[in-house]
Amino acid sequence: MRKIIPLIALLCAGGYFFWAKSQTDSPQPIAEKSDPPTAKKIVPTETKFSEEIVKVSSEVEGEGDLEDKVMWAESDTARQVLHESGRLPLDLNGETYLEIDVESLKDLSIGDYVDIEMPGVKGSYDAQVDKVQEHASGNKSVQMNLPGYGSVYFVNFTIGKNSVYGNLTLPSGSYSLEAQGNYAWVASKRDLTRSHLEEEVKLK
């Protein structure tokens, strides 16, 4: 019995030896080495900015209206109406009859420009309003200058409820203007003076 026990132990040891050897001799799986990922070159894209063109208005805030306003035009109707009224000066001479925009004249404010066209004068003058005065009587005075001509030349209007009186001193001469409602006459002061002197001679 004692001989059998060592024999069994020997057999067990031998079996374990062969099992361990078989484990070491069996090929082990080899881990495949993966290739490193290819580095990508990042190229920055160009950002395109659209250019917006902004149009600036020619009219500047705080300044007067740069567009010239036309206050009157020659009119045969004005001639007829004023002659029928019987209120024309007796010594009127060389006059031109106009239809005048009284409301636009009343609405003028400092800085506004007015296109002054005189009968028989080629071209026109740009007059700019530099003073507006409201009177207690309800009348309104509008004074204008001629930019670039100095203080020698000027245009003045007195606007009443139903009448307008104008005094215009321009490079082409001095003029008087009178309106009844929207109908007016304008004449050179030189012609008016000559006509007045002729009337005085006749009376003598």
DRENLOGU-635181 format. One record per residue (C-alpha): residue number from 0; chain; x, y, z. Coordinates in nm, 4 decimals. Example, Ala and Ser with C-alpha at 12.3 -4.5 7.8 and 13.67 -1.06 7.14 Angstrom:
% DRENLOGU-635181
<rec seq="0" mol="A" u="1.2300" v="-0.4500" w="0.7800"/>
<rec seq="1" mol="A" u="1.3670" v="-0.1060" w="0.7140"/>
This chain:
% DRENLOGU-635181
<rec seq="0" mol="A" u="0.0000" v="0.0000" w="0.0000"/>
<rec seq="1" mol="A" u="0.2807" v="0.2373" w="0.0868"/>
<rec seq="2" mol="A" u="0.4393" v="0.1703" w="-0.2537"/>
<rec seq="3" mol="A" u="0.1208" v="0.2577" w="-0.4397"/>
<rec seq="4" mol="A" u="0.0891" v="0.6096" w="-0.2889"/>
<rec seq="5" mol="A" u="0.4306" v="0.7320" w="-0.4116"/>
<rec seq="6" mol="A" u="0.3515" v="0.5842" w="-0.7520"/>
<rec seq="7" mol="A" u="0.0248" v="0.7748" w="-0.7742"/>
<rec seq="8" mol="A" u="0.2005" v="1.0961" w="-0.6730"/>
<rec seq="9" mol="A" u="0.4637" v="1.0382" w="-0.9380"/>
<rec seq="10" mol="A" u="0.1996" v="0.9840" w="-1.2036"/>
<rec seq="11" mol="A" u="0.0192" v="1.3031" w="-1.1029"/>
<rec seq="12" mol="A" u="0.3405" v="1.5016" w="-1.1152"/>
<rec seq="13" mol="A" u="0.4224" v="1.3624" w="-1.4569"/>
<rec seq="14" mol="A" u="0.0755" v="1.4437" w="-1.5881"/>
<rec seq="15" mol="A" u="0.1006" v="1.8019" w="-1.4663"/>
<rec seq="16" mol="A" u="0.4452" v="1.8347" w="-1.6286"/>
<rec seq="17" mol="A" u="0.3174" v="1.7254" w="-1.9692"/>
<rec seq="18" mol="A" u="0.0113" v="1.9555" w="-1.9427"/>
<rec seq="19" mol="A" u="0.2220" v="2.2582" w="-1.8543"/>
<rec seq="20" mol="A" u="0.4602" v="2.1916" w="-2.1417"/>
<rec seq="21" mol="A" u="0.1747" v="2.1611" w="-2.3874"/>
<rec seq="22" mol="A" u="0.0541" v="2.5069" w="-2.2820"/>
<rec seq="23" mol="A" u="0.3917" v="2.6672" w="-2.3378"/>
<rec seq="24" mol="A" u="0.4477" v="2.4980" w="-2.6734"/>
<rec seq="25" mol="A" u="0.1097" v="2.6003" w="-2.8234"/>
<rec seq="26" mol="A" u="0.1419" v="2.9111" w="-3.0456"/>
<rec seq="27" mol="A" u="0.0062" v="3.2275" w="-2.8890"/>
<rec seq="28" mol="A" u="-0.1972" v="3.4665" w="-3.1046"/>
<rec seq="29" mol="A" u="0.0104" v="3.7655" w="-3.2136"/>
<rec seq="30" mol="A" u="-0.1600" v="4.0989" w="-3.1804"/>
<rec seq="31" mol="A" u="-0.1556" v="4.2826" w="-3.5099"/>
<rec seq="32" mol="A" u="0.0009" v="4.6235" w="-3.4921"/>
<rec seq="33" mol="A" u="-0.2442" v="4.8733" w="-3.6395"/>
<rec seq="34" mol="A" u="-0.1077" v="5.1505" w="-3.8562"/>
<rec seq="35" mol="A" u="-0.1326" v="5.4933" w="-3.7009"/>
<rec seq="36" mol="A" u="-0.4060" v="5.7057" w="-3.8571"/>
<rec seq="37" mol="A" u="-0.2861" v="5.9275" w="-4.1373"/>
<rec seq="38" mol="A" u="-0.2695" v="6.2881" w="-4.0265"/>
<rec seq="39" mol="A" u="-0.4928" v="6.5159" w="-4.2312"/>
<rec seq="40" mol="A" u="-0.3666" v="6.8569" w="-4.3267"/>
<rec seq="41" mol="A" u="-0.6257" v="7.1180" w="-4.2425"/>
<rec seq="42" mol="A" u="-0.6248" v="7.4094" w="-4.4842"/>
<rec seq="43" mol="A" u="-0.8142" v="7.7158" w="-4.3623"/>
<rec seq="44" mol="A" u="-1.0817" v="7.8259" w="-4.6056"/>
<rec seq="45" mol="A" u="-1.0983" v="8.1893" w="-4.7109"/>
<rec seq="46" mol="A" u="-1.3943" v="8.3783" w="-4.5758"/>
<rec seq="47" mol="A" u="-1.5503" v="8.6022" w="-4.8366"/>
<rec seq="48" mol="A" u="-1.7093" v="8.9174" w="-4.7150"/>
<rec seq="49" mol="A" u="-1.9668" v="9.0787" w="-4.9391"/>
<rec seq="50" mol="A" u="-1.9220" v="9.4511" w="-4.9755"/>
<rec seq="51" mol="A" u="-2.2346" v="9.6555" w="-4.9346"/>
<rec seq="52" mol="A" u="-2.2397" v="9.9908" w="-5.1095"/>
<rec seq="53" mol="A" u="-2.4286" v="10.2461" w="-4.9128"/>
<rec seq="54" mol="A" u="-2.5667" v="10.5434" w="-5.1023"/>
<rec seq="55" mol="A" u="-2.5507" v="10.8615" w="-4.9034"/>
<rec seq="56" mol="A" u="-2.8347" v="11.1057" w="-4.9588"/>
<rec seq="57" mol="A" u="-2.7347" v="11.4393" w="-5.0983"/>
<rec seq="58" mol="A" u="-2.9540" v="11.6106" w="-4.8479"/>
<rec seq="59" mol="A" u="-2.7671" v="11.6761" w="-4.5243"/>
<rec seq="60" mol="A" u="-2.9621" v="11.6920" w="-4.1985"/>
<rec seq="61" mol="A" u="-2.9672" v="12.0277" w="-4.0348"/>
<rec seq="62" mol="A" u="-2.9162" v="12.2169" w="-4.3571"/>
<rec seq="63" mol="A" u="-3.1780" v="12.3917" w="-4.5647"/>
<rec seq="64" mol="A" u="-3.3520" v="12.2336" w="-4.8580"/>
<rec seq="65" mol="A" u="-3.0915" v="12.2317" w="-5.1359"/>
<rec seq="66" mol="A" u="-3.3521" v="12.1990" w="-5.4078"/>
<rec seq="67" mol="A" u="-3.4427" v="12.5383" w="-5.5525"/>
<rec seq="68" mol="A" u="-3.8097" v="12.6289" w="-5.5227"/>
<rec seq="69" mol="A" u="-3.9741" v="12.8133" w="-5.8097"/>
<rec seq="70" mol="A" u="-4.2072" v="13.0798" w="-5.6732"/>
<rec seq="71" mol="A" u="-4.3694" v="13.2148" w="-5.9906"/>
<rec seq="72" mol="A" u="-4.4253" v="13.1869" w="-6.3641"/>
<rec seq="73" mol="A" u="-4.5409" v="13.4311" w="-6.6325"/>
<rec seq="74" mol="A" u="-4.9192" v="13.4263" w="-6.6798"/>
<rec seq="75" mol="A" u="-5.1667" v="13.5814" w="-6.9220"/>
<rec seq="76" mol="A" u="-5.4402" v="13.5023" w="-6.6711"/>
<rec seq="77" mol="A" u="-5.2649" v="13.7271" w="-6.4185"/>
<rec seq="78" mol="A" u="-5.2582" v="14.0082" w="-6.6751"/>
<rec seq="79" mol="A" u="-5.6326" v="13.9780" w="-6.7361"/>
<rec seq="80" mol="A" u="-5.7328" v="13.9478" w="-6.3703"/>
<rec seq="81" mol="A" u="-5.5201" v="14.2425" w="-6.2554"/>
<rec seq="82" mol="A" u="-5.6367" v="14.4703" w="-6.5358"/>
<rec seq="83" mol="A" u="-5.9987" v="14.3877" w="-6.4569"/>
<rec seq="84" mol="A" u="-5.9421" v="14.4619" w="-6.0882"/>
<rec seq="85" mol="A" u="-5.8731" v="14.8295" w="-6.1633"/>
<rec seq="86" mol="A" u="-5.6092" v="14.8405" w="-5.8907"/>
<rec seq="87" mol="A" u="-5.2948" v="14.8658" w="-6.1028"/>
<rec seq="88" mol="A" u="-5.0729" v="15.1745" w="-6.0561"/>
<rec seq="89" mol="A" u="-5.1366" v="15.4377" w="-6.3232"/>
<rec seq="90" mol="A" u="-4.7650" v="15.4851" w="-6.3922"/>
<rec seq="91" mol="A" u="-4.6948" v="15.1136" w="-6.4362"/>
<rec seq="92" mol="A" u="-4.4501" v="15.0596" w="-6.7225"/>
<rec seq="93" mol="A" u="-4.2556" v="14.7628" w="-6.8613"/>
<rec seq="94" mol="A" u="-4.4270" v="14.5231" w="-6.6229"/>
<rec seq="95" mol="A" u="-4.4543" v="14.1446" w="-6.6521"/>
<rec seq="96" mol="A" u="-4.7483" v="13.9540" w="-6.5088"/>
<rec seq="97" mol="A" u="-4.6922" v="13.6493" w="-6.2937"/>
<rec seq="98" mol="A" u="-4.8835" v="13.3758" w="-6.1198"/>
<rec seq="99" mol="A" u="-4.7187" v="13.3426" w="-5.7796"/>
<rec seq="100" mol="A" u="-4.7224" v="13.0516" w="-5.5344"/>
<rec seq="101" mol="A" u="-4.8122" v="13.2440" w="-5.2194"/>
<rec seq="102" mol="A" u="-4.8434" v="12.9350" w="-4.9995"/>
<rec seq="103" mol="A" u="-4.4902" v="12.8201" w="-5.0841"/>
<rec seq="104" mol="A" u="-4.3688" v="13.1723" w="-5.0144"/>
<rec seq="105" mol="A" u="-4.5348" v="13.1641" w="-4.6721"/>
<rec seq="106" mol="A" u="-4.3807" v="12.8251" w="-4.5934"/>
<rec seq="107" mol="A" u="-4.0219" v="12.9363" w="-4.6547"/>
<rec seq="108" mol="A" u="-3.7853" v="12.8894" w="-4.3624"/>
<rec seq="109" mol="A" u="-3.4251" v="12.9825" w="-4.2920"/>
<rec seq="110" mol="A" u="-3.1850" v="12.7939" w="-4.5181"/>
<rec seq="111" mol="A" u="-3.4326" v="12.7355" w="-4.8016"/>
<rec seq="112" mol="A" u="-3.3295" v="12.8212" w="-5.1559"/>
<rec seq="113" mol="A" u="-3.5487" v="13.0048" w="-5.4071"/>
<rec seq="114" mol="A" u="-3.4966" v="13.0211" w="-5.7823"/>
<rec seq="115" mol="A" u="-3.5296" v="13.3870" w="-5.8838"/>
<rec seq="116" mol="A" u="-3.6098" v="13.4244" w="-6.2530"/>
<rec seq="117" mol="A" u="-3.6608" v="13.7769" w="-6.3818"/>
<rec seq="118" mol="A" u="-3.8359" v="13.8623" w="-6.7108"/>
<rec seq="119" mol="A" u="-3.5945" v="13.9596" w="-6.9847"/>
<rec seq="120" mol="A" u="-3.2951" v="13.8291" w="-6.7880"/>
<rec seq="121" mol="A" u="-3.1105" v="13.5241" w="-6.9150"/>
<rec seq="122" mol="A" u="-3.0643" v="13.2610" w="-6.6465"/>
<rec seq="123" mol="A" u="-3.1689" v="13.2865" w="-6.2848"/>
<rec seq="124" mol="A" u="-3.0356" v="13.3636" w="-5.9377"/>
<rec seq="125" mol="A" u="-3.0229" v="13.1342" w="-5.6360"/>
<rec seq="126" mol="A" u="-3.1464" v="13.3191" w="-5.3291"/>
<rec seq="127" mol="A" u="-3.1211" v="13.1716" w="-4.9793"/>
<rec seq="128" mol="A" u="-3.3504" v="13.2640" w="-4.6921"/>
<rec seq="129" mol="A" u="-3.1512" v="13.4061" w="-4.4012"/>
<rec seq="130" mol="A" u="-3.4248" v="13.5725" w="-4.1949"/>
<rec seq="131" mol="A" u="-3.7962" v="13.5132" w="-4.1345"/>
<rec seq="132" mol="A" u="-4.0045" v="13.7394" w="-3.9130"/>
<rec seq="133" mol="A" u="-4.3668" v="13.7088" w="-3.8003"/>
<rec seq="134" mol="A" u="-4.5369" v="14.0412" w="-3.7251"/>
<rec seq="135" mol="A" u="-4.8159" v="14.1118" w="-3.4763"/>
<rec seq="136" mol="A" u="-5.0363" v="14.2230" w="-3.7653"/>
<rec seq="137" mol="A" u="-5.0192" v="13.8724" w="-3.9098"/>
<rec seq="138" mol="A" u="-4.7842" v="13.9747" w="-4.1883"/>
<rec seq="139" mol="A" u="-4.4669" v="13.7797" w="-4.2530"/>
<rec seq="140" mol="A" u="-4.1313" v="13.9135" w="-4.3743"/>
<rec seq="141" mol="A" u="-3.8854" v="13.6933" w="-4.5607"/>
<rec seq="142" mol="A" u="-3.5328" v="13.8168" w="-4.6304"/>
<rec seq="143" mol="A" u="-3.2947" v="13.6429" w="-4.8700"/>
<rec seq="144" mol="A" u="-2.9361" v="13.6842" w="-4.9813"/>
<rec seq="145" mol="A" u="-2.7604" v="13.5800" w="-5.3007"/>
<rec seq="146" mol="A" u="-2.4733" v="13.3459" w="-5.2047"/>
<rec seq="147" mol="A" u="-2.1524" v="13.4484" w="-5.3774"/>
<rec seq="148" mol="A" u="-2.2658" v="13.8041" w="-5.4532"/>
<rec seq="149" mol="A" u="-2.2021" v="13.9673" w="-5.1165"/>
<rec seq="150" mol="A" u="-2.4427" v="14.1790" w="-4.9128"/>
<rec seq="151" mol="A" u="-2.5063" v="14.4339" w="-5.1899"/>
<rec seq="152" mol="A" u="-2.7790" v="14.2193" w="-5.3467"/>
<rec seq="153" mol="A" u="-3.0854" v="14.0910" w="-5.1633"/>
<rec seq="154" mol="A" u="-3.4514" v="13.9919" w="-5.1981"/>
<rec seq="155" mol="A" u="-3.7207" v="14.0918" w="-4.9470"/>
<rec seq="156" mol="A" u="-4.0872" v="13.9912" w="-4.9372"/>
<rec seq="157" mol="A" u="-4.3676" v="14.1092" w="-4.7107"/>
<rec seq="158" mol="A" u="-4.6591" v="13.8662" w="-4.7186"/>
<rec seq="159" mol="A" u="-5.0012" v="13.9789" w="-4.6008"/>
<rec seq="160" mol="A" u="-5.3371" v="13.8064" w="-4.5902"/>
<rec seq="161" mol="A" u="-5.4278" v="13.8840" w="-4.9515"/>
<rec seq="162" mol="A" u="-5.1235" v="14.0664" w="-5.0861"/>
<rec seq="163" mol="A" u="-4.7493" v="14.0338" w="-5.1369"/>
<rec seq="164" mol="A" u="-4.4908" v="14.3107" w="-5.1773"/>
<rec seq="165" mol="A" u="-4.1418" v="14.2378" w="-5.3031"/>
<rec seq="166" mol="A" u="-3.8216" v="14.4373" w="-5.3268"/>
<rec seq="167" mol="A" u="-3.5524" v="14.2693" w="-5.5351"/>
<rec seq="168" mol="A" u="-3.2023" v="14.4123" w="-5.5792"/>
<rec seq="169" mol="A" u="-3.0157" v="14.1862" w="-5.8209"/>
<rec seq="170" mol="A" u="-2.7055" v="14.2102" w="-6.0423"/>
<rec seq="171" mol="A" u="-2.9416" v="14.2666" w="-6.3374"/>
<rec seq="172" mol="A" u="-3.1196" v="14.5575" w="-6.1674"/>
<rec seq="173" mol="A" u="-3.3692" v="14.6541" w="-5.8985"/>
<rec seq="174" mol="A" u="-3.7326" v="14.5440" w="-5.9187"/>
<rec seq="175" mol="A" u="-4.0655" v="14.5933" w="-5.7455"/>
<rec seq="176" mol="A" u="-4.3273" v="14.3194" w="-5.7194"/>
<rec seq="177" mol="A" u="-4.6872" v="14.3437" w="-5.6025"/>
<rec seq="178" mol="A" u="-4.9427" v="14.0641" w="-5.5838"/>
<rec seq="179" mol="A" u="-5.3156" v="14.0468" w="-5.5217"/>
<rec seq="180" mol="A" u="-5.3910" v="13.6923" w="-5.4206"/>
<rec seq="181" mol="A" u="-5.1911" v="13.4657" w="-5.6504"/>
<rec seq="182" mol="A" u="-5.1560" v="13.7191" w="-5.9333"/>
<rec seq="183" mol="A" u="-4.8703" v="13.9674" w="-5.9446"/>
<rec seq="184" mol="A" u="-4.6844" v="14.2146" w="-6.1586"/>
<rec seq="185" mol="A" u="-4.3112" v="14.2815" w="-6.1487"/>
<rec seq="186" mol="A" u="-4.1260" v="14.5715" w="-6.3091"/>
<rec seq="187" mol="A" u="-3.7857" v="14.7339" w="-6.3075"/>
<rec seq="188" mol="A" u="-3.7667" v="15.0303" w="-6.0706"/>
<rec seq="189" mol="A" u="-3.5890" v="15.2230" w="-6.3436"/>
<rec seq="190" mol="A" u="-3.8907" v="15.1834" w="-6.5744"/>
<rec seq="191" mol="A" u="-4.1289" v="15.2775" w="-6.2941"/>
<rec seq="192" mol="A" u="-3.9322" v="15.5927" w="-6.2137"/>
<rec seq="193" mol="A" u="-3.9179" v="15.6987" w="-6.5771"/>
<rec seq="194" mol="A" u="-4.2912" v="15.6409" w="-6.6176"/>
<rec seq="195" mol="A" u="-4.3646" v="15.8354" w="-6.2987"/>
<rec seq="196" mol="A" u="-4.1594" v="16.1345" w="-6.4194"/>
<rec seq="197" mol="A" u="-4.3395" v="16.1294" w="-6.7530"/>
<rec seq="198" mol="A" u="-4.6751" v="16.1377" w="-6.5729"/>
<rec seq="199" mol="A" u="-4.5631" v="16.4406" w="-6.3695"/>
<rec seq="200" mol="A" u="-4.4635" v="16.6244" w="-6.6901"/>
<rec seq="201" mol="A" u="-4.8048" v="16.5561" w="-6.8457"/>
<rec seq="202" mol="A" u="-4.9840" v="16.6877" w="-6.5378"/>
<rec seq="203" mol="A" u="-4.7940" v="17.0163" w="-6.5581"/>
